[in-house]
Amino acid sequence: MPSISYQLYSSRNFPPLADTLTMLAGAGYSEVEGFGGLYADLPALQSGLDAAGLTMTSGHFGLDMVEGDPARTLEVARAVGMTRVYVPFVMPNDRPTDAAGWEAFGKRLAEAGKPVQDAGFAFGWHNHDFELADLGGGTTPLDLIAAAGLSLELDLGWVGRAGADPVAWINRFGTQISSVHVKDIAPAGEATDEDGWADVGHGTMDWAAIQPALQAHGITHYVIEHDNPKDHLRFATRSLASVTGW
């Protein structure tokens, strides 16, 4: 059975955080994944997690924080019980435009992550869809990031949104994947008020094929996410039921 976490970004539009944590604990979650906006008040985050009996086993951190303040990055990661630290995004204007640029970006990430890795954490990159663009010859930005030796949190939903086969990409990176984002895509034209995402197990992703591929590579850390649910309780409970049913 994999460990199942919940990306708190899914509930950013449903404050306060303490109520979300209580809801998730009641729904059956024991782990959550953090994101940058939650770390400003670390004592409040710690107390909320403790009160709900939850552990923040992984987190998203901006490159500016990892690169510019590794001590603070490690303080946050240690305080809430993380084992995995991921950089999740780079703004469009800051994205390289060719293979050489992405290769250099991967090396930059690896260098920034050295203090995190040296402290015993997995460190790597969380993808969206733009990293799957073909740079020529079938090479993608994600290939070049991975080539720098980084761990990957493969977002299966964004792989699907990019028009790629999640199973093929799981097989492509194998055990370099330390976590996956478990997300689902609504049928075309549906859930437009939720940015076209669906509750996990209620969309178009082929979990019957994806789950065995994850198991084959020993990938056991699943993070449930929806970028814009109208009802986060509905999303959290239905998605957890789907994943535990696998």
Secondary structure as UniProt FT lines:
FT   STRAND          3..7
FT   HELIX           8..11
FT   TURN            12..13
FT   HELIX           17..27
FT   STRAND          31..34
FT   HELIX           36..38
FT   TURN            40..41
FT   HELIX           42..52
FT   STRAND          55..60
FT   HELIX           63..68
FT   HELIX           70..80
FT   STRAND          84..87
FT   HELIX           92..94
FT   HELIX           99..118
FT   TURN            119..120
FT   STRAND          122..126
FT   HELIX           130..132
FT   TURN            137..138
FT   HELIX           141..146
FT   TURN            147..149
FT   STRAND          151..155
FT   HELIX           156..161
FT   TURN            162..163
FT   HELIX           166..173
FT   HELIX           174..176
FT   STRAND          177..182
FT   STRAND          184..185
FT   TURN            188..189
FT   HELIX           192..194
FT   TURN            195..196
FT   STRAND          197..198
FT   TURN            200..201
FT   HELIX           207..216
FT   TURN            217..218
FT   STRAND          221..224
FT   HELIX           232..245
//
